[in-house]
Amino acid sequence: MTSSPLKKLSEAEYLSSEPSSSHRREYVDGFVYTLPADAPTAQAGATSRHGTVATNLVAALHAPARRSGCRVYASDMRVRIPTHGTRYYYPDLLITCEDMPDDARYTNAPCLIVEILSDSTQDTDRREKLWAYQQLPSLQGYLLVDTGTRAARLYIRTGNSWSEDYVEGAGALTLPCVNISVALDEMYDGTAL
């Protein structure tokens, strides 16, 4: 007999089963979702463009984050969102300044989250995750980077509200948390875009 796909897991059950799972799975209010095959943390891997953009951003963010006493994580660090039900997501990149042990498997307080859009995840990244991430009091910015065209959108917390900054073709965005400007040329270096 197989278990029902509609069966809810407790947060503890999800956390204890995740390390032995063959695929990365996100947790949304008791339901577990396997990441799509083209997501960067799924078993099949991501496109080379996705990987190049992610690597470029890690390279740009690493030193400024460390100077600020923060850390950059790529693909393998979950974010825990406890408001309006509990959620765990695997963003493409995140920066956190919270003091975490070396064996931590998730962060509660990212200050910057980056999602690199793919065909299978872009709708979730633009709607569900945007809303969920904005519930985190620590979050200062949420960056969405397109892989179909040279464009990026940055959501920035200003007090209790959010504003947007969008660049396409050329230009740069100033990323909160580490307060550095990253140009689209730097994000897309090594790609055909």
Secondary structure, 3 states (H helix, E strand, C coil): CCCCCCCCCCHHHHHHHHHHCCCCEEEECCEEEECCCCCCCCCCCCCHHHHHHHHHHHHHHHHHHHHCCCEEEECCCEEEECCCCCEEECCCEEEECCCCCCCCCEECCEEEEEEECCCCCHHHHHCHHHHHHCCCCCCCEEEEECCCCCEEEEEEEECCEEEEEEEECCCEEEECCCCEEEEHHHHCCCCCC
